[in-house]
């Protein structure tokens, strides 16, 4: 993972001193967090199914492109359909997103409906305090990263909460952060490259 290539013709344009990080350029720490004083709400309090599989993306909604969201809907629809025929708890699987206005929620629910999914297949939550955010992330089964602009802080938060993160990596710089982060915690097989 390289942010500034080790090529003289490029580096000569930088007046700053560069620090080479051993594994990942993105530095983050959870040492300062106080998770003792927060309420430990369960899945039901967030509108999530008690037993069904929870796909989660708590990245900023503007990072979710239509192609990616439709691929998530296809996966959710297939999982719910297969689970329904097998009478499995995953027939209640959901995608859990951050709320970003009524219009966005309405549009995404309409799109989900076009994929044969009921209203409750999408769950929206408000932005929360950092401590609550970390706790509620742990309620998800898997975090879906956005390939056009990877998760940065929320990606680290997800892994800190013990939730695996899946990413599709495009051949540009904004899509490489998840690869670095997953590599650093030895889960890089969950990041797949395109191109």
ZALUMVEX-135093 format. One record per residue: x, y, z negated of N, C-alpha, C in turn. Coordinates in steps of 0.2 Angstrom, whole numbers, padded with zeros to 4 digits, always signed. Layout:
% residues N
XYZXYZXYZ...
END
This chain:
% residues 195
+0004-0006+0000+0000+0000+0000+0004+0006+0000+0003+0010+0005+0007+0016+0006+0003+0023+0007+0004+0028+0003+0001+0034+0004+0005+0039+0008+0011+0039+0006+0016+0043+0010+0022+0038+0013+0022+0037+0019+0027+0032+0022+0034+0034+0021+0038+0029+0020+0045+0030+0019+0049+0032+0025+0047+0037+0029+0050+0039+0035+0052+0046+0034+0058+0047+0036+0061+0054+0035+0057+0059+0039+0055+0058+0045+0051+0063+0049+0045+0065+0045+0042+0061+0041+0036+0062+0038+0037+0065+0031+0042+0062+0027+0043+0064+0020+0046+0071+0020+0050+0073+0026+0053+0080+0026+0048+0086+0025+0041+0084+0026+0036+0089+0026+0033+0090+0019+0036+0086+0014+0033+0086+0007+0038+0090+0003+0036+0095-0001+0041+0098-0005+0041+0095-0012+0035+0091-0014+0034+0088-0020+0039+0082-0021+0041+0080-0027+0044+0074-0028+0039+0069-0028+0041+0063-0025+0036+0058-0024+0038+0052-0029+0033+0049-0032+0034+0044-0037+0031+0038-0034+0036+0033-0034+0034+0026-0031+0031+0022-0037+0024+0020-0036+0021+0016-0041+0022+0009-0039+0023+0004-0044+0025-0003-0042+0019-0007-0038+0013-0006-0040+0008-0010-0037+0002-0006-0034+0000+0000-0037-0006+0003-0035-0005+0011-0036-0006+0015-0031-0006+0022-0031-0011+0025-0036-0016+0022-0037-0022+0025-0041-0021+0023-0048-0020+0028-0052-0019+0028-0059-0025+0029-0063-0027+0025-0068-0033+0025-0072-0032+0022-0078-0035+0024-0083-0035+0021-0090-0042+0021-0094-0043+0016-0097-0049+0016-0101-0047+0016-0109-0041+0017-0110-0039+0017-0117-0043+0022-0122-0045+0028-0119-0048+0033-0123-0055+0032-0124-0058+0027-0121-0066+0026-0122-0068+0023-0129-0073+0026-0131-0076+0023-0137-0083+0020-0135-0082+0013-0135-0088+0009-0133-0092+0007-0139-0090+0009-0145-0093+0006-0151-0100+0010-0153-0100+0016-0151-0106+0020-0153-0112+0020-0148-0111+0016-0142-0116+0016-0137-0121+0010-0138-0127+0012-0136-0133+0007-0137-0131+0001-0132-0132-0005-0134-0131-0011-0129-0137-0013-0126-0139-0009-0121-0146-0011-0118-0145-0017-0114-0150-0021-0113-0150-0027-0109-0152-0025-0102-0152-0031-0097-0154-0030-0090-0161-0027-0090-0166-0029-0094-0173-0027-0093-0174-0020-0094-0170-0017-0099-0170-0010-0100-0168-0005-0094-0164-0008-0090-0162-0005-0083-0166-0007-0077-0172-0011-0079-0176-0013-0073-0173-0019-0069-0168-0022-0072-0165-0028-0068-0168-0034-0070-0168-0039-0066-0171-0046-0068-0166-0049-0073-0170-0052-0078-0166-0056-0084-0161-0061-0081-0163-0065-0076-0159-0070-0074-0157-0070-0067-0160-0066-0063-0158-0065-0055-0152-0062-0054-0149-0064-0048-0142-0061-0047-0143-0054-0045-0138-0050-0048-0138-0042-0047-0132-0040-0043-0133-0038-0037-0128-0035-0033-0128-0027-0035-0122-0024-0036-0122-0018-0038-0118-0013-0034-0120-0007-0033-0115-0002-0030-0117+0005-0034-0113+0006-0038-0113+0013-0042-0109+0018-0039-0107+0017-0033-0103+0023-0030-0108+0028-0028-0105+0034-0026-0109+0039-0024-0113+0037-0018-0120+0039-0018-0124+0036-0012-0121+0039-0005-0118+0044-0005-0116+0046+0002-0110+0042+0005-0107+0038+0001-0102+0033+0003-0105+0027+0007-0112+0026+0006-0115+0020+0009-0118+0021+0016-0114+0019+0021-0116+0020+0028-0122+0015+0030-0126+0017+0035-0132+0012+0037-0130+0005+0038-0124+0004+0042-0122-0003+0044-0121-0007+0038-0117-0004+0033-0116-0008+0027-0122-0009+0023-0126-0004+0022-0132-0005+0018-0137-0011+0021-0137-0011+0028-0141-0016+0031-0138-0023+0030-0132-0023+0030-0128-0030+0029-0130-0032+0022-0130-0028+0017-0132-0029+0010-0139-0032+0010-0144-0029+0014-0151-0031+0014-0151-0038+0017-0148-0039+0022-0148-0046+0025-0146-0051+0020-0140-0050+0017-0138-0054+0012-0143-0055+0006-0146-0050+0004-0151-0050-0002-0157-0054+0001-0159-0053+0007-0165-0056+0009-0164-0063+0010-0158-0065+0013-0156-0072+0014-0156-0076+0007-0153-0073+0002-0152-0076-0005-0159-0077-0008-0163-0072-0008-0170-0072-0011-0174-0077-0007-0173-0078-0001-0177-0083+0003-0175-0090+0002-0169-0091+0002-0166-0098+0000-0168-0100-0007-0167-0095-0012-0169-0096-0019-0176-0098-0020-0180-0094-0016-0187-0095-0017-0189-0102-0015-0186-0105-0009-0188-0112-0007-0185-0117-0012-0180-0115-0016-0177-0120-0021-0180-0118-0028-0184-0114-0028-0187-0112-0035-0181-0110-0040-0177-0106-0037-0171-0104-0041-0172-0097-0044-0169-0095-0049-0170-0088-0052-0167-0083-0048-0163-0084-0043-0160-0079-0038-0166-0077-0033-0172-0080-0034-0177-0077-0029-0179-0070-0032-0176-0068-0038-0177-0061-0041-0171-0057-0040-0166-0059-0036-0160-0055-0035-0162-0048-0032-0157-0043-0034-0158-0036-0033-0152-0033-0031-0153-0027-0028-0147-0023-0027-0148-0017-0031-0143-0015-0035-0144-0010-0040-0139-0004-0038-0143+0002-0037-0139+0008-0035-0140+0014-0039-0136+0019-0038-0137+0025-0042-0142+0029-0038-0146+0032-0042-0152+0037-0040-0149+0043-0037-0151+0045-0032-0149+0052-0029-0155+0055-0025-0160+0056-0029-0166+0060-0026-0172+0055-0024-0178+0057-0024-0184+0053-0022-0184+0052-0015-0181+0056-0010-0181+0055-0003-0177+0049-0001-0171+0049-0004-0166+0044-0003-0169+0037-0005-0172+0037-0011-0175+0031-0014-0181+0028-0009-0185+0033-0007-0190+0031-0003-0188+0028+0004-0183+0031+0007-0180+0029+0013-0177+0022+0013-0173+0021+0007-0170+0015+0006-0175+0009+0005-0180+0011+0001-0185+0006+0000-0189+0004+0006-0190+0009+0011-0193+0008+0017-0189+0003+0021-0183+0004+0021-0178+0000+0025-0178-0007+0022-0178-0008+0016-0178-0014+0013-0185-0018+0015-0190-0014+0015-0197-0017+0017-0196-0020+0024-0193-0016+0028-0192-0019+0035-0188-0025+0036-0184-0027+0030-0181-0033+0030-0185-0038+0026-0191-0037+0025-0195-0041+0021-0194-0042+0014-0191-0036+0011-0190-0036+0004-0195-0032+0000-0197-0034-0006-0202-0031-0010-0199-0024-0013-0203-0020-0016-0200-0014-0019-0196-0015-0024-0197-0020-0028-0193-0022-0034-0186-0025-0032-0185-0026-0026-0178-0029-0024-0173-0023-0024-0174-0017-0024-0170-0012-0025-0171-0008-0032-0166-0008-0036-0166-0005-0043-0162+0002-0043-0165+0007-0045-0161+0013-0045-0160+0016-0053-0154+0018-0054-0152+0021-0061-0150+0027-0060-0151+0032-0065-0148+0038-0066-0141+0038-0068-0137+0043-0066-0130+0044-0069-0130+0044-0076-0125+0040-0079-0125+0040-0086-0119+0042-0089-0118+0043-0096-0112+0044-0099-0107+0039-0097-0100+0041-0097-0095+0036-0096-0095+0030-0100-0097+0030-0106-0097+0024-0110-0103+0020-0108-0109+0023-0107-0114+0019-0105-0113+0016-0098-0110+0020-0094-0109+0018-0087-0105+0011-0087-0099+0011-0091-0095+0005-0092-0099-0001-0095-0103+0000-0100-0107-0005-0102-0112-0008-0097-0116-0003-0094-0121-0006-0089-0118-0009-0083-0112-0007-0081-0109-0011-0076-0108-0018-0077-0106-0020-0083-0105-0027-0085-0112-0031-0085-0117-0028-0083-0124-0032-0082-0124-0034-0075-0120-0032-0071-0120-0034-0064-0116-0041-0063-0118-0044-0057-0115-0050-0056-0109-0049-0051-0110-0044-0046-0104-0043-0042-0105-0035-0040-0100-0032-0038-0100-0025-0036-0099-0025-0029-0103-0022-0025-0102-0021-0017-0098-0015-0016-0092-0015-0013-0089-0009-0012-0091-0006-0005-0090+0000-0004-0092+0003+0002-0085+0004+0007-0086+0001+0013-0080+0001+0017-0077+0007+0020-0082+0012+0021-0080+0018+0025-0076+0023+0020-0077+0022+0013-0074+0026+0008-0074+0022+0002-0069+0018+0000-0069+0013-0005-0070+0017-0012-0072+0012-0017-0073+0014-0024-0066+0016-0026-0065+0021-0030-0059+0023-0034-0060+0022-0041-0062+0027-0045-0063+0026-0052-0069+0021-0053-0074+0021-0050-0079+0016-0051-0077+0009-0050-0072+0008-0045-0069+0002-0044-0065-0001-0049-0061+0004-0052-0057+0002-0058-0062+0001-0064-0067+0005-0065-0072+0003-0070-0075-0003-0069-0077-0005-0063-0080-0012-0062-0076-0017-0064-0069-0017-0062-0065-0023-0064-0064-0022-0072-0063-0017-0075-0063-0016-0082-0068-0019-0085-0074-0019-0083-0081-0021-0086-0081-0029-0084-0076-0032-0081-0076-0039-0080-0080-0041-0074-0082-0037-0069-0087-0038-0064-0082-0039-0057-0083-0044-0053-0079-0045-0047-0081-0040-0042-0077-0037-0038-0079-0032-0033-0077-0035-0026-0082-0034-0021-0081-0037-0015-0080-0031-0010-0075-0031-0006-0074-0025-0001-0072-0028+0006-0074-0024+0011-0072-0025+0018-0068-0019+0019-0062-0020+0021-0057-0015+0022-0056-0013+0029-0057-0007+0031-0056-0004+0038-0049-0002+0038-0047-0001+0044-0040+0001+0045-0038+0009+0045-0041+0012+0039-0039+0019+0038-0037+0020+0031-0035+0026+0029-0033+0027+0022-0038+0027+0017-0044+0029+0018-0049+0030+0013-0052+0023+0012-0050+0018+0015-0053+0011+0014-0047+0006+0011-0042+0009+0009-0036+0005+0006-0036+0005-0001-0040+0009-0005-0039+0009-0012-0041+0003-0015-0047+0000-0013-0049-0006-0016-0044-0012-0015-0041-0012-0009-0036-0017-0008-0030-0016-0014-0028-0010-0015-0023-0009-0020-0025-0011-0027-0031-0009-0028-0034-0010-0035-0034-0018-0036-0037-0021-0031-0038-0029-0032-0032-0032-0032-0027-0030-0028-0020-0033-0028-0017-0032-0035-0018-0026-0038-0015-0025-0045-0018-0030-0050-0024-0032-0050-0027-0036-0055-0028-0043-0052-0024-0045-0046-0024-0051-0044-0031-0054-0041-0035-0050-0039-0041-0052-0036-0042-0050-0028-0036-0049-0025-0036-0047-0018-0039-0051-0013-0041-0057-0015-0044-0062-0010-0051-0060-0009-0054-0055-0014-0061-0052-0013-0061-0046-0008-0055-0044-0006-0055-0039-0001-0053-0041+0006-0057-0040+0011-0056-0043+0018-0055-0038+0023-0049-0039+0027-0048-0033+0031-0051-0034+0038-0052-0028+0041-0055-0028+0048-0050-0024+0052-0049-0026+0059-0045-0022+0063-0038-0024+0063
END
